[in-house]
Amino acid sequence: MSGATQTPPRWAEALLECLLPEHVRETVVGDLREEFVESALQRKGLLRARLWYLRQVASFVPWFTNEGPPMGKFLVLVSCFTLACASWLAVMETVLRHPGYVARIGTALVIAAICVTTILVRMLHAGIRCERWLWLGAVALIALGVMAFFRNVNANHFEGFVFVISLVLIVQGVLMLANLGRAHGASPRSFS
């Protein structure tokens, strides 16, 4: 085995370093690397050892733990759902190319970017550093959700998918605003 394959994936170590507080970062990363090389790799083989390492890194992601209020966890779940829907919409608009599809793809990409940012901020505890952008993102999601809702209600052909997504956008925007309101004036690690 070469030296490069005897270490955990570098991107996973970098993610772990972002997730950990500075005072324990070096110790935890070093201990996990040592356990990977000296134990997991020998017992499990390369692929299963890497999967083990990824599972260890995932245990430090806030929504895998019992830390934080339920509203913050719900926000992440709603963001993941919205991200999946926005991705699906962008792909379908690219394939079908209905009139105005470029604007809808752009809207789907904006929604996806807001969702990814929300998930990463929750995961990396970067609330205060990104607060202004998150406020703008929350307002944009609420506005898009309200517009989609009323367009769908007034359309000749009612679409259930658009109805559900418009409500989810509004809920996600409100949850983002509520979470930002709780973190306002607190330390950067308190975005919930």
N, C-alpha and C positions, 0 to 999 in steps of 0.2 A: 504494500500500500504506500502511495506517495504521501508526503507531508501535508499536502493540501486537502486530501480526503480524510485525514485523521483529525480534522478540526470541524467544529460545527459550522453550518453555513454562515458566512460573514454577514449577510443581510439580516439573519435572525439574531445574531449577536448585536448588531447595530440597533435593531428594534428593541431588544432587551435593554440596552443602555439607555434608550429614550424613555422606557417605561419606569425605570428604577430611580428612586431619589439618589442624589449625588453621594450621600454619606454611606450607602451600601452598594453602590454600583459596581465598583471594582471587585469587591469580595464575592458578590453573587455571580457575576459574569465569570470570574476566575474559578469559582467552585463548580459551576455548571460545565465549564469547559473541561476541567479536570475529570469530573464524573463521566462526561461524554467519552473522553479519550481512554481513561483507565478502566471504565466499567461497561458502559452501554455499548461501546463499539466492539469490545471483546465478546460480550454475551449475545448481542443482537445482530451484528453485522451492520454494514454502512447504512443501508436504507432504513431499517427499523431504528437504528440509533439516531438518525436524523429526525425521524418522526417523533421519537421520544423527546428529543431536544425541542422540537417545535411545540409539543404539548407542554413542556416546562415553561417555554416563553409565553404561551397562551395563558398559563395560570397567573401571569402578572398583569394581563389585560384587565382593566377595571370591571368590565361586565362579566368576566368569568368568576369574579370574587363576590363576596357578600358585602363589599364596601359600597358606600354611596346610596343615595335615596332611590326608591323605585322609579321615580319620575325620570331620572337620568338614564336608567336602564331601558325604560320604555321609549325614551327619545332615540336611543341607539337602534332599537328594534324598528321603530317607525322610519328612521333614516335609511336603514337597510332595505326595508320594503319599498320606500319611495325610490331609492337608487335602482333597485331591480326594475321597477315600473318605468322609470325614466330611460333606462338602458333599453328595455323592450320597445318603448315608443320610438326611440331614435333608430333602432334597427328596422322596425316595421315601416317607419316613414322613409327610410333609405331604400327599402325594397319596393314599397308600393308607389312612392313618388306622387302622392295626391297634390293638387294645387296648393301652394303655400307650404310645401313640405320643408323647405329650407328654414323657415321661421320656426316651425315646430321642432325640427332637429336642434336648432339653436336653443330653444326654450328647454328641451329635454337635457341638453348638455349643461345649461346653467343650473337646472335642478339637480343634476347628478353631481356637479361641482360643489354645490351647497351641502348636499348629503355627505359626500366624501369628507369635506372640511369638518362638518359636525361630528362625524364618526372619529376622525383623527384627533380633533380637539378633545373629545371625550376620552379617547384612548391615551393621549399624551399629556393630558392635564394642562392644556395651553389656553385656557379660557380667557384670561385677562389680555394676553398678547393679541388675541384675535377678536376681541369683543366687538369692536366697531364693525368688522366684516360680518360677524355673526348676527348682529342686530339688523344690518342691511339684508342679509340672507333671509332672516326670519320674516321681515316685512315683505320681501320679494315673494317668498313662498305663500304667504297669506294672500297677497294681491293676485298672484297667479291662480291660486285655489279659488278665490272668490270670482275672478273673471271666468274661469273654466266652468264653475258651477252655474253661473247665470247664463253663459252662452249655451250650455247643455240644456238647461231648463227651457230656454227660448228657441232652441233648434227644432227643425222639422222632425228630426230623427233623434230620439233620446238614446244616449249611449251609457250603459251601466258602468263600464270601465272608467269613462271620463268622470262620472258622478263619484265613484269610489275614490279615484285619485284626487279629485278636487277637495274632497273632505279630508283625505290624508294629508294633503299639502297644508290645509288650514290647521289641522291638529299639530303637525310637525312645527309649523311656524309659531303657534301658541306655546308649545312645549319649549321651543328654543328661547322664546322671550321669557318664559317663567324661569327657566334654568339660568339665563343670563341675569335676571333680576336677583336671584339668590346669590350668585357669585359676585355681584357688584360690590366693590369695596373690600372684597376678600382676597386672599392670596391666590396666585395663579393655579395652585393645585386644587382649588375648591370647586371648579366648574363641575356640576353634577349632572 
